[in-house]
């Protein structure tokens, strides 16, 4: 439902499953990292996604794309 335009920083590797993509990042120092996904919606309406930061709890969110 979205076109992925850019990821900052670039992932070290990408894994694909039936209905998911896994992006693996190299972290130099343990702690927090900021990762930005630049996307362009390709549909109008409700979009949903889940982000999992490895050892943490998954974070699910929804976004409504309005024309």
C-alpha positions as CSV (number, residue, x, y, z in Angstrom):
1,X,0.0,0.0,0.0
2,X,3.1,2.3,0.1
3,X,6.1,2.8,-2.0
4,X,9.4,2.7,-0.1
5,X,11.4,5.7,-1.3
6,X,14.4,5.7,1.1
7,X,15.8,4.2,4.4
8,X,18.3,6.2,6.5
9,X,20.6,4.6,7.5
10,X,20.7,1.9,4.9
11,X,20.0,-1.6,6.3
12,X,22.9,-4.1,6.4
13,X,20.5,-6.8,5.1
14,X,16.8,-7.4,4.3
15,X,14.8,-10.5,4.8
16,X,11.4,-11.3,3.3
17,X,8.6,-13.5,4.5
18,X,5.1,-14.2,3.3
19,X,3.6,-10.9,4.5
20,X,6.6,-9.2,6.1
21,X,10.0,-7.6,5.5
22,X,12.8,-7.6,8.0
23,X,15.4,-4.8,7.9
24,X,18.6,-5.5,9.8
25,X,20.8,-2.6,10.9
26,X,24.3,-2.5,12.2
27,X,24.5,-0.6,15.5
28,X,28.0,0.6,16.5
29,X,27.2,1.5,20.1
30,X,24.6,-0.3,22.1
31,X,21.6,2.0,22.9
32,X,19.2,3.9,20.8
33,X,19.2,4.3,17.0
34,X,17.1,6.4,14.8
35,X,15.8,4.8,11.6
36,X,13.8,6.8,9.0
37,X,11.6,5.1,6.4
38,X,10.5,7.6,3.7
39,X,7.3,6.2,2.0
40,X,4.7,7.4,-0.5
41,X,1.2,6.1,0.0
42,X,-0.2,4.3,-3.1
43,X,-3.8,4.0,-1.8
44,X,-6.3,6.1,0.1
45,X,-7.7,4.8,3.4
46,X,-6.4,3.1,6.5
47,X,-2.9,1.6,6.5
48,X,-1.4,-0.5,9.3
49,X,2.1,-1.7,10.2
50,X,4.0,-3.3,13.0
51,X,7.5,-2.5,14.0
52,X,9.6,-4.8,16.1
53,X,12.9,-3.5,17.6
54,X,14.5,-6.9,18.3
55,X,14.2,-7.6,22.0
56,X,11.4,-5.1,22.6
57,X,7.7,-5.4,22.4
58,X,6.2,-5.0,18.9
59,X,4.6,-1.6,18.1
60,X,1.6,-1.7,15.9
61,X,0.2,1.5,14.4
62,X,-2.4,2.7,11.9
63,X,-2.4,5.7,9.7
64,X,-5.3,7.2,7.6
65,X,-4.3,8.5,4.1
66,X,-6.6,11.2,3.1
67,X,-6.6,12.6,-0.5
